Amino acid sequence: MTAADAPEILADDALDPEAERVARHVRILKELAEIGVRIAQSMDRQAELLAPSPAEAADGERTRAADAPVAASPPTRVGPGTDFGRLTRAIRLTLMLEIRIAEGETMRQAEVAEARVQRTRAVQQQAQADWVEARSEAVLDVIEATLEAKSEDDESILERLDEAREYLERGDEDFDLEGLPTGLVIARICRDMGLEPDWARWAQADWAVEEARDRPRGSPYAGVGGNGGEGASNEPAKADRGAPDEAPPRGGSP
């Protein structure tokens, strides 16, 4: 088993309230911008229709100049041009706000995605650690039963279990439960400790059934086939007994 085999329990969130809220705001701003553009276009068309000809404009200016009091100040008027300017400014601000919200949402989504990746990785790592811990317990169960079968006293059993645990904790690739069959790790530890497990007794254990099915190289159950371990040899598999690519025993019984 590897971390990639851990269940993907952290799927994408079905609902993201923040994303829905941002999307609604962007839709509203987009609609407002489109309304503003239509109004501006309508104002432009009206201005073209109502605009006087050059001659009419000149006559109007002369008439207004003749009728106006000499000392009168020109009136302050808010004409179509002022309204149009305000409208276009509002459209520009709306578009800028839409862009700003969209950019902020992009950054938020990136942060959410990264957090989801981190959570998924943590779950996978924990699942892998739990799996290794379970296999370590299986190794120690076999060794403890083997020691008890030799009628060793409780104190001696505890001491030798600590010795077996050191094999698993030292980080040696020869006893790596993540990369090697459980049965092969048991065989190697027992070999170094001068023990001989009763392989037939453990043939129905989950890990033994898996190895009988999958036949990983070096497992004592690799030659058993898919019969649940019946008839398992009481010897480690040949792969751990002097095969050319195996290191020689480092101590204990051969």
C-alpha positions as CSV (number, residue, x, y, z in Angstrom):
1,M,0.0,0.0,0.0
2,T,1.2,3.5,-0.7
3,A,-0.2,6.9,0.1
4,A,-1.9,7.0,-3.3
5,D,-4.0,4.0,-2.3
6,A,-5.6,5.9,0.6
7,P,-9.3,6.7,-0.1
8,E,-10.0,10.1,-1.6
9,I,-12.4,11.2,1.1
10,L,-11.8,15.0,0.6
11,A,-13.6,15.5,-2.7
12,D,-14.4,19.0,-4.0
13,D,-16.9,20.9,-1.9
14,A,-20.4,20.4,-3.2
15,L,-21.3,24.0,-2.3
16,D,-19.1,27.0,-1.8
17,P,-21.2,29.8,-0.4
18,E,-18.5,32.4,-0.8
19,A,-18.1,31.5,-4.5
20,E,-21.8,31.7,-5.0
21,R,-22.0,35.1,-3.4
22,V,-19.1,36.4,-5.5
23,A,-20.6,35.0,-8.7
24,R,-23.9,36.7,-7.9
25,H,-22.2,40.0,-7.3
26,V,-20.3,39.7,-10.6
27,R,-23.5,39.0,-12.4
28,I,-25.2,42.1,-10.9
29,L,-22.2,44.3,-11.9
30,K,-22.2,42.8,-15.4
31,E,-25.9,43.6,-15.8
32,L,-25.5,47.1,-14.5
33,A,-22.6,47.7,-16.9
34,E,-24.7,46.4,-19.8
35,I,-27.7,48.7,-18.7
36,G,-25.3,51.7,-18.5
37,V,-24.0,51.0,-22.0
38,R,-27.5,50.8,-23.4
39,I,-28.5,54.1,-21.8
40,A,-25.3,55.8,-23.0
41,Q,-26.0,54.6,-26.6
42,S,-29.6,55.8,-26.3
43,M,-28.4,59.2,-25.1
44,D,-26.0,59.4,-27.9
45,R,-28.7,58.7,-30.5
46,Q,-31.0,61.3,-28.8
47,A,-28.3,63.9,-28.9
48,E,-27.7,63.3,-32.6
49,L,-31.5,63.7,-33.4
50,L,-31.9,66.9,-31.3
51,A,-28.6,68.5,-32.4
52,P,-29.3,71.8,-34.5
53,S,-27.7,72.4,-37.8
54,P,-24.7,74.8,-37.9
55,A,-26.9,77.6,-39.3
56,E,-29.5,77.0,-36.6
57,A,-26.9,77.0,-33.9
58,A,-25.4,80.3,-35.2
59,D,-28.9,82.0,-35.3
60,G,-29.7,80.8,-31.8
61,E,-26.5,82.2,-30.4
62,R,-27.1,85.7,-32.0
63,T,-30.7,85.7,-30.7
64,R,-29.6,84.8,-27.2
65,A,-26.8,87.4,-27.2
66,A,-29.2,90.2,-28.3
67,D,-31.9,89.3,-25.7
68,A,-29.6,88.7,-22.7
69,P,-29.1,91.6,-20.2
70,V,-25.7,93.1,-20.4
71,A,-24.9,92.5,-16.7
72,A,-26.5,89.1,-16.4
73,S,-24.3,86.1,-15.6
74,P,-24.6,83.0,-17.8
75,P,-26.9,80.4,-16.1
76,T,-25.4,77.2,-14.8
77,R,-27.0,74.3,-16.6
78,V,-26.8,70.6,-16.4
79,G,-27.1,69.4,-19.9
80,P,-27.1,66.1,-21.7
81,G,-23.3,66.2,-21.9
82,T,-22.9,66.3,-18.1
83,D,-25.4,63.4,-17.7
84,F,-23.5,61.4,-20.3
85,G,-20.2,62.0,-18.6
86,R,-21.6,60.9,-15.2
87,L,-23.0,57.8,-16.8
88,T,-19.8,56.8,-18.6
89,R,-17.9,57.3,-15.3
90,A,-20.3,55.0,-13.5
91,I,-19.9,52.4,-16.2
92,R,-16.1,52.5,-15.9
93,L,-16.3,52.2,-12.1
94,T,-18.7,49.3,-12.4
95,L,-16.3,47.5,-14.8
96,M,-13.3,48.1,-12.5
97,L,-15.2,46.7,-9.6
98,E,-16.2,43.6,-11.5
99,I,-12.6,43.0,-12.5
100,R,-11.4,43.6,-8.9
101,I,-13.9,41.1,-7.5
102,A,-13.1,38.5,-10.2
103,E,-9.3,38.8,-9.4
104,G,-10.0,38.4,-5.7
105,E,-12.1,35.4,-6.3
106,T,-9.4,33.8,-8.5
107,M,-6.9,34.2,-5.6
108,R,-9.4,32.9,-3.1
109,Q,-10.1,29.8,-5.2
110,A,-6.3,29.1,-5.6
111,E,-6.0,29.3,-1.8
112,V,-9.0,27.0,-1.3
113,A,-7.5,24.5,-3.8
114,E,-4.2,24.5,-2.1
115,A,-5.8,24.0,1.3
116,R,-7.8,21.1,-0.2
117,V,-4.6,19.5,-1.5
118,Q,-2.9,19.8,1.9
119,R,-5.9,18.2,3.6
120,T,-6.0,15.4,1.2
121,R,-2.3,14.8,1.5
122,A,-2.6,14.8,5.3
123,V,-5.4,12.2,5.2
124,Q,-3.4,10.0,2.8
125,Q,-0.3,10.2,5.0
126,Q,-2.3,9.3,8.1
127,A,-3.9,6.4,6.3
128,Q,-0.5,5.2,5.2
129,A,0.8,5.6,8.8
130,D,-2.2,3.6,10.2
131,W,-1.6,0.9,7.6
132,V,2.1,0.6,8.6
133,E,1.2,0.5,12.2
134,A,-1.3,-2.3,11.7
135,R,1.3,-4.3,9.8
136,S,3.9,-3.6,12.5
137,E,1.5,-5.0,15.1
138,A,1.0,-8.1,12.9
139,V,4.8,-8.7,12.8
140,L,5.0,-8.4,16.6
141,D,2.0,-10.7,17.1
142,V,3.8,-13.4,15.1
143,I,7.0,-13.0,16.9
144,E,5.3,-12.9,20.3
145,A,3.5,-16.1,19.5
146,T,6.7,-17.7,18.3
147,L,8.5,-16.7,21.6
148,E,5.6,-18.1,23.6
149,A,5.7,-21.4,21.7
150,K,9.3,-21.7,22.9
151,S,8.1,-21.4,26.5
152,E,10.1,-18.3,27.2
153,D,9.3,-16.4,30.3
154,D,7.4,-13.1,30.2
155,E,10.4,-10.9,30.9
156,S,12.4,-12.5,28.2
157,I,9.5,-12.2,25.8
158,L,9.2,-8.5,26.5
159,E,12.9,-7.9,26.0
160,R,12.9,-9.8,22.7
161,L,9.8,-8.0,21.5
162,D,11.6,-4.7,22.1
163,E,14.5,-6.1,20.0
164,A,12.0,-7.0,17.2
165,R,10.5,-3.5,17.4
166,E,13.9,-2.0,16.9
167,Y,14.2,-3.8,13.6
168,L,11.0,-2.1,12.4
169,E,11.9,1.4,13.7
170,R,15.5,1.6,12.5
171,G,14.5,2.6,9.0
172,D,16.4,-0.2,7.4
173,E,15.2,-1.0,3.9
174,D,15.5,-4.7,4.6
175,F,12.7,-4.4,7.1
176,D,10.6,-1.8,5.3
177,L,6.9,-2.7,5.6
178,E,5.9,-0.1,3.1
179,G,8.0,-1.7,0.3
180,L,8.2,-5.4,1.4
181,P,5.7,-8.2,2.1
182,T,4.8,-8.5,5.7
183,G,5.8,-12.2,5.7
184,L,9.2,-11.4,4.3
185,V,9.9,-8.8,7.1
186,I,8.8,-11.4,9.7
187,A,11.0,-14.0,8.1
188,R,14.0,-11.7,8.2
189,I,13.5,-10.6,11.8
190,C,13.0,-14.1,13.0
191,R,16.1,-15.3,11.0
192,D,18.2,-12.7,12.8
193,M,16.7,-13.5,16.2
194,G,17.0,-17.2,15.8
195,L,13.3,-17.9,15.6
196,E,11.2,-20.1,13.4
197,P,7.5,-19.0,13.0
198,D,4.7,-21.4,12.5
199,W,3.6,-20.1,9.1
200,A,0.6,-22.4,8.8
201,R,-0.8,-20.9,12.0
202,W,-1.0,-17.4,10.4
203,A,-2.2,-18.5,7.0
204,Q,-5.6,-17.1,7.5
205,A,-4.4,-13.6,8.6
206,D,-5.4,-10.9,6.3
207,W,-1.9,-10.1,5.3
208,A,-1.1,-13.7,4.7
209,V,-4.2,-14.3,2.5
210,E,-3.2,-11.2,0.5
211,E,0.3,-12.5,-0.1
212,A,-1.0,-16.0,-1.0
213,R,-3.2,-14.3,-3.6
214,D,-0.7,-11.8,-4.9
215,R,2.5,-13.9,-4.5
216,P,4.9,-11.1,-3.8
217,R,8.5,-12.1,-4.1
218,G,10.0,-13.3,-0.8
219,S,6.8,-14.0,1.0
220,P,6.6,-17.4,2.7
221,Y,3.1,-17.6,1.1
222,A,4.2,-16.7,-2.4
223,G,4.1,-20.3,-3.5
224,V,0.8,-21.2,-1.8
225,G,-1.5,-19.8,-4.4
226,G,-5.1,-18.6,-3.7
227,N,-6.1,-21.4,-1.3
228,G,-6.1,-19.2,1.8
229,G,-2.7,-20.4,2.9
230,E,-3.4,-24.0,3.4
231,G,-0.2,-26.0,3.2
232,A,2.0,-23.0,3.7
233,S,5.6,-24.0,4.1
234,N,7.1,-23.6,7.6
235,E,10.2,-22.2,5.8
236,P,10.6,-18.6,4.5
237,A,10.3,-18.2,0.7
238,K,13.4,-19.0,-1.3
239,A,13.7,-15.3,-2.2
240,D,14.9,-14.7,1.4
241,R,17.1,-17.8,1.7
242,G,20.1,-16.9,-0.3
243,A,18.8,-15.8,-3.6
244,P,21.6,-14.1,-5.7
245,D,20.3,-10.6,-5.1
246,E,19.7,-11.0,-1.4
247,A,22.2,-10.0,1.3
248,P,23.5,-12.9,3.4
249,P,22.1,-13.3,6.9
250,R,23.5,-10.7,9.3
251,G,23.3,-12.9,12.4
252,G,21.3,-15.5,14.2
253,S,20.2,-18.8,12.7
254,P,20.6,-19.2,8.9
